[in-house]
Amino acid sequence: MRCSRAWNGCRNEETVDRTSVKIVVAGGFGTGKTTLVSSVSEIAPLTTEELLTEASLGVDDTTHVEDKTHTTVALDFGRITISPDVVLYLFGTPGQDRFWFMWDELAQGAVGAIVLVDTRRLDTSFAAVDYFERRGIPFVTAVNQFNGQCAYTEEEIRGALELDPQVPLVWCDARDRESSKLALIALVRHAMNRLRVPA
């Protein structure tokens, strides 16, 4: 990959072999996908948020997220440089079912996904869990703790989502950079372990 000095400090147009790792951040409407991508991205994240209008009334369920004023209509994009030769690219999906047609494009080539869950609206993340299970894409389930401690145990959440025992479940606060990074680390470890398992 050719890089310019202005972009990353490479000298004399040196050739740098970079490993690009694509990660998808998915989940239901209002689970915190844009917030997570924004909290960990080293660049100003690209977002495609639009204002929720009266046209969405009766279409978008804002129960427990009544203060939400914007929604992602295409994707969120962020980047994290792990080392000079490894870069993570984060792609956040839109949550509403009318935008699910974009998920195939966003998930293509991904090494794995974080499925964000809001336990107040657990059903909004069923589709994301099903999507990655059916395609055999490694994923972790991240319970976004919007309001402090979760009222449910890990076993209760696993049972409600019908998670495979091999799927990691982690707790996070998508607003907090360190917490979001730990969710990403859990995903990368899970994806690497999957790669080591013989077919």
HUBEL-V253758 format. One line per field, one symbol per residue. ss: DSSP state (H for helix, E for strand, - for the rest). psi: psi as a letter, one per 20 degrees, with the letter a starting at -180 (. if undefined). burial: + if it has 9 or more other C-alpha atoms within 8 Angstrom, else -. Layout:
ss: ???
psi: ???
burial: ???
This chain:
ss: -E--HHHH------E---EEEEEEEEE-----HHHHHHHH-----EEEEEE--HHH-------------EEEEEEEEEEEEEE--EEEEEEEE---HHHHHHHHHHH----EEEEEE-HHHHHHHHHHHHHHHHH---EEEEEE---------HHHHHHHH-------EEEE----HHHHHHHHHHHHHHHHHHHH---
psi: ppqqhhgjjqqklqppoqoppppporrrpjikghggghhipiroqpqlqqpprhhipigpojpilhipiqqpifrqprqpogrhjpppppopqqhqhijhiihgghipjqiaqpoppoiilhhijghgggghghikppqqpooonhlcqqiqrghgggghilqqhioqprproiipghghhhggghgggghhhhhipq.
burial: --+++----+--+----+--+++++++++++++++++++++---+-+++--+---------------+--+++++++++++---++++++++++++--++-++--++--++++++++++-++-++++++--++---+++++++++-----------++--+-----++++++++-++-++++++-+++-++--------
